[in-house]
Amino acid sequence: MTLHIDEHLNYECVQCGRSCTGWNVWLRDELAERLKELPITLRVIQERGQAFERVDGILKMYRDDAHPACGYLNEQKLCNIHATLGFEVKPKTCRQFPFFLTRLPDGQVRAGASHCCTAVRGGLGPPLSQSRAELEDLLAQGAQMREIESEIEIYPGHSQSYDSVLAFEKHFEQQLADGGWGRALESALVSLATPLAGPWQPYPSLIEQLPLFSQIMTMSLLKPCLNDHSRELWQRIDQAFLQGGELEVPEYAWKASVADLDLLIQEGVGSRFDTRIDDYRRAIWFRKGHLLAGNLVAGLLLLWSLPGILRLLTALEAWKQQSEPAEEHFSRALDTVEMSLVAHSQNGELLVQKMSHHLVAMAQIQG
Ligand code: SF4
């Protein structure tokens, strides 16, 4: 096994506690048994009524709206399990954060890191490669990894070998070097990357439809990024975008037309964070995120849609604080996208899979 670490990322924990807040932390029954009588657990029970709960038969740390953080996170933003029983005892998810591991069919392991981590997002600390010993320990203990299969679905109903996909990646990276992310992704998508290694033959109807498709993608990706997943809100968002009417997003205190929001994005955010967005795309590409979204076209769609959703969320974050879009707003938008769409939730994956079906159908109607 060869371990390849993303050399463009940096990481050193700044003990912000972000990774202990807003997540479901699953744990084994044996760990709960070991913890249950300890003062660190009694303190959690006293504060929130219970320390653990079972969801679909699996045990997790108890959290509720009043207590969104893990109960074992202490006032110094440190883990009480780590402090009392040692690093090795922490649940596997916690020991492994923020590393993101992908095993490839040739046995290679790619190590990236989650952009939900404050240090990774801010480029704080030494290069990630300095975490090699820690990563090797995790791998020796059976770390959790995403697996890339030797047959890859390119789009529904059409698969190719991993070797063909490697040839595609080589051609794509050449396009990337020549024209940047936007052009390389568009060129792969409008031809549905066929034949895979290039040259790619575009479908004219897909070229025409792409601007509209881009708007639909942004609107669709916004919905899983919100805390309110109610059907009513989602329907209101669809209506506002499709009919150009008033858009209400209570979480961001936004209540104005879609055109006003467009203006805020164009004039407030513009292309200011485009280099950061490309850095994020590169990190996803390194950890093979484009092969982890159900099919290749879905993975490419996700990468292609990132500027739209990141600019939109950055504008909304700034609006919520009634200030000019700035780094802190972009950083929060990036955290939300990584958490809700890319690395830590299946919502984005399912959504881009659905959209890949639409794109393929549009190409087939024309073809
Ligand atoms: S989010 Fe990153 S920096 Fe913050 S506590 Fe977790 S690992 Fe440390």
Boltz pocket constraint, residues with backbone or C-beta under 6 A from the ligand:
constraints:
  - pocket:
      binder: B
      contacts: [[A, 12], [A, 13], [A, 14], [A, 15], [A, 16], [A, 17], [A, 18], [A, 19], [A, 20], [A, 77], [A, 97], [A, 98], [A, 116], [A, 117], [A, 118], [A, 119], [A, 120]]
      max_distance: 6.0
